[in-house]
Amino acid sequence: MTNFWNLQIRATSLLTRRLRQQRSLTPAILSHTRCFTPTEGHRPSIVHKRSLDILHDPWFNKGTAFSITERDRLDLRGLLPPNVMSEDQQIDRFMVDLKRLEVQARDGPSDPNALAKWRILNRLHDRNETMYYKVLINNIAEYAPIVYTPTVGLVCQNYGGLFRRPRGMYFSAADRGEMMSMVYNWPADQVDMIVVTDGSRILGLGDLGVQGIGIAIGKLDLYVAAAGINPQRVLPVMIDVGTNNEKLLKDPMYLGLQQHRLDGDEYVAIVDEFMEAVFTRWPHVIVQFEDFQSKWAFKLLQRYRNTYRMFNDDVQGTAGVAIAGLLGAVRAQGRPMIDFPKQKIVVAGAGSAGIGVLNAARKTMARMLGNTETAFDSARRQFWLVDANGLITEERENVDPDALPFARMVNEISRQGLREGASLAEVVQKVKPDVLLGLSACGGLFSKEVLEAVRDSTSTRPAIFAMSNPTKNAECTPEEAFRIVGDNIIFASGSPFNDVDLGDGKIGHCNQGNNMYLFPGIGLGTLLSGAKIVSDGMLQAAAECLAAYMSEEEVLEGRIYPTISSIRDITKQVAAAVVKEAIDEDLAEGYREWDGRELKRLSKEEIVEYVDNNMWYPEYPTLVFKKE
């Protein structure tokens, strides 16, 4: 008997070696026959529940779409109306209710209407995830502003009253020492993507405490809809270390810890414990940090980025989207992207987003200038950084260390007629920038005086980026920009606005420079490459892919960002660029049955196909009951 088993083992080993040899010789052919993520939707799903338990489980509930055989198999006969409906019929019924609330507004959905839509979509999410994501994907341009910015800001502000069903996990200061065991309370054995926040700086709304989990939920909705991450493998997380929002501290209905925020080593220890816990249970997970206050955003990024698969979307994602837009603005001026280092850029806002954009833009310019120390030093001279106290110079006392590299030298600005603390309007008047970039979270900051100064720019086509979210925090509206500065500008914003009718058949395009163009592709590309870290090169590849996505004709018309409706294709291309860069940097270790060596053999086109094959799409699987 022992000899028989030895023969069996040797035969199995021989077969395995042959299969590996075949796989190494024909990776492109086998890529069409591999078992990718989408096939999960076509294979039967084994469930350990029946009857009402299935109907109450949003992961498996199909509602009236359960077939007759499934109703018999799962003890559902008599628990549903007799007519079996198709997915399309279900969606049509749902959309009838939702469409009743539609109201056209000047700059997007009005707040009360948008919040009502969010409630209806959230109820669908609570009872049928497959249908929810199908509705979202099929109507992404319409409903992305509902599940994400700008409506998600309103949701976070009112989350205590909107909370009905727990979604995600909460790690609090009260859980110190328990997080390693707590992670096993989450039912999924595999988690691919976590979005975590501490609620300290939600959009431009400030400290919302535990209510900030709404932003993590909204981001992950876009990971599913845009990147095709399986919704059963995503996890929104809130790290609750208290809040400094006095209103919430006094609110008896507040759901979080009613204590002031922890700080210093105590704060870091809690985040450390969380990171160790989630990577112990799910070693291959990717963690996106979201809406941490500037004080901690950079510190935590530098603390973890070389150890864990993580990135900070506010610092790195915002920067990537801005870089793509800035490169697009150069193209829209009729110039090659290599001219980017010649651009004069005034930046309003010295928080994590503003500094993140400056660092990324400086690196991009330096790379175009030869990637030397001299080039890196030269690039800093193209930026003028303005915060709430005015122009930042080397004379500024207690300047943020992250902003210090961009503090202007006194002898430089004196020649321009500027001084420490000069107002934004003064800086724009003297510098005459090619680009005015707003990341201040200060609505209306680009006043009439500031915009009139832009009119005197030395650029033939100045660019105005009002990037702060949500809508009310935008530095200006597109109507104001086109009316005051003129028709021949490039305009971009962080939140959605309608295009502007300029008369005589001309359209002033409002480009939404939203992070959703990049973060889903960065996450998906990192996942599929198997890279252990998210490198600067991978982020740069994502930004350059987005910048090149628009055709020459489109950018000359003033369109520097794609439409939201094409987000799934954009994400696929961005993810492929990230995978390719990870391969080129020798960071790719593979995903599932693909190892790093096989990925290296793929052509650019085959990488795109590889990404496409691994994007989940919402389809009802056949359910088969099996006792545990």
Disulfide bonds with the S-S distance in Angstrom:
none
